[in-house]
Amino acid sequence: MYLNNNQISRLAEYAATNYELSCSWRSAYDSVIDEIYSEYGFKPRASLIKLVIRRAQVIWEGHRIAAQAVME
């Protein structure tokens, strides 16, 4: 099964939020696997999870840069 771009973006936001709460990309990785399985009913391939986590890292970096700009 394939996920569309909007679904992947939603999962990336979910992973970024999970990272914010847990401070662990591994925890975000595991939570995305659980979310895909419960929401869409299939076990995702590693490539899909890595894509979601990479997008989450980009989101997180954007938040970090924005916060740093506010503090300067």
C-alpha positions in Angstrom: 0.0 0.0 0.0 1.2 3.5 -0.8 0.6 6.7 1.2 0.0 10.0 -0.6 2.1 13.1 0.1 -0.5 14.6 2.5 -0.5 11.4 4.6 3.3 11.4 4.7 3.3 15.1 5.8 0.8 14.4 8.5 2.9 11.5 9.8 6.0 13.7 9.7 4.3 16.3 11.9 3.3 13.5 14.2 6.9 12.3 14.4 8.2 15.8 15.0 5.7 16.2 17.9 6.7 12.8 19.3 10.4 13.9 19.1 9.6 17.1 20.9 8.0 15.2 23.8 10.5 12.3 23.9 13.8 13.9 22.6 14.4 10.6 20.9 14.3 10.0 17.1 14.1 6.2 17.9 11.0 6.8 19.8 9.5 8.9 17.0 10.5 6.1 14.5 8.7 3.4 16.6 5.6 5.6 17.1 5.3 6.2 13.4 5.4 2.4 12.8 2.6 2.0 15.4 0.6 4.9 13.9 0.8 3.6 10.4 -0.2 0.1 11.5 -3.2 1.3 13.6 -4.3 4.0 11.1 -3.8 2.3 7.8 -3.6 -1.4 8.7 -0.2 -2.4 7.3 3.4 -2.8 8.4 5.4 -0.1 6.7 8.6 -0.6 4.9 11.8 0.9 6.3 12.1 3.3 3.4 8.7 4.8 4.2 9.6 5.3 7.9 13.0 6.8 7.0 11.2 9.3 4.6 8.8 10.3 7.4 11.6 10.7 9.9 13.7 12.7 7.5 10.8 15.1 6.9 10.2 15.3 10.6 13.9 16.2 11.1 13.5 19.0 8.5 10.4 20.3 10.4 12.3 20.1 13.7 15.2 22.0 12.2 12.9 24.7 10.9 11.4 25.1 14.4 14.9 25.3 15.9 16.1 27.9 13.4 12.9 30.0 14.0 13.4 29.8 17.8 17.0 30.8 17.4 16.1 33.8 15.3 13.6 35.0 17.9 16.3 34.7 20.7 18.8 36.8 18.8 
